[in-house]
């Protein structure tokens, strides 16, 4: 039969998507031109992507839905594939406004992908400070799940600056899509051999009808619960407080970024015998404590964070587990917060095992595997479908490459993964190390966190406070 049917886990990534819960992930890569290098324009981008299409066949795949949603969708060749549709060229409207790029990227990230086309878009954004440009890739999690991590950057990012655009493009002819008879026949067979799965799809299909979704959310949450256990490494049994950013999310986002010095984080790590994620979670806890005090809503109970970990436990799905940790936001002293967070994450590591930074980098091919699966962790949590999740925020951090990377013949000087938010969790903190810098990427619901840039800027202050507290500050 032409085409390939989606795996059940991949199909779920599509079924949980809604107008306010996106199924795609976004990554922003900042490029700095080199002397004598190629011109960073739409022509160069199109030539480089064209040269890689043969090696990335999933870029030409489109979803084919089964009638009435009675079975999982299929991947098939897009007979009307239009590369120019997927490649976008845009300029920052005001290059002397630091917030202009962040506002533009937030709007792009907030737009769902068109399911009638291959589920990816790639933007070249010009007009940044110092002549830099940004490469923004937006790819659906379902497409990543059944291809490879290189789909995230369309294979453009690598250790060498050489271009491939001069290569002769491979001739391509799409294969026929599965017919209605093919789809219905396979749906009937799957209903016979997978009756539990077929019955389980009924609440999701009814939920797509206007007005019925609110009444079926409990059923959807129960369906998600059976997929959650392999993901959670450890959990806190204390009460999860609710803050103003733990409400129902809308369709619009804010995005903010900041860079931290990895040498400073490493100094704290060595001095206290902790890990990088311990330091980041401690600093994030301090930032959230400050924000809640500024808004006069600091709860007595500590905020909780979902921290995805790459683990060696064979029972963990795709090698990913999530630790639910107390961020100790009720504590004023950052060194006490660090010790407690280190203890909690250590318990998760002891329970499930942990991969080294080198192992994670090898698994991800230069793109964070943990980050790609962060959205699945959220969607697989027992109460993820419009019910309150048992955490206030997520902190997703992965080690990136230590060597210099290039894209379009330019140096990569920044990499910012943008992850998802869900109802009950309107703020997600993402991070990726790049050489001697930690690139922080904050995404939030536009209404729930209107001052997100101030939140991002506070990370530098809280890192300095932690240094002083552990005896490393000036």
Protein Blocks (a to p, Z undefined) as FASTA:
>chain_A
ZZjdddfklmmmmmmpcfklccbdcddddddddehiacddfklmmmmmmmmmmmmmmlmp
ccdddehhlaccdddddfkbcfklmpccdddfblkbmklmmmmmmmmmmpccdfkbccbd
ddddehiehhiacddddddfklmmmmcfklmnnomacfbfbdfklpccddddddddddfk
lmmmmmmmmmmmmmmlmmmmmmmmmmmpghklmmmmmmmmmmmmmmmmmmmmbdcfbdcd
ddfklcccdfbdcdddddddfklmmmmmmmnopafklmmmmmmmmmmmmmmmmnopacfb
dcddddddddfbfkbghhiacddddehlmbmblklmmmmmmmmmmmmmmmnopadfklmm
mmnnopafklmmmmmmmmmpfklnopacfbfbdcddddddfbdcdeehiacfbdcddddd
dehiacccddddehjaccddddddfklmmmlmmmmmmmmmmmmmmmmmnopaZZ
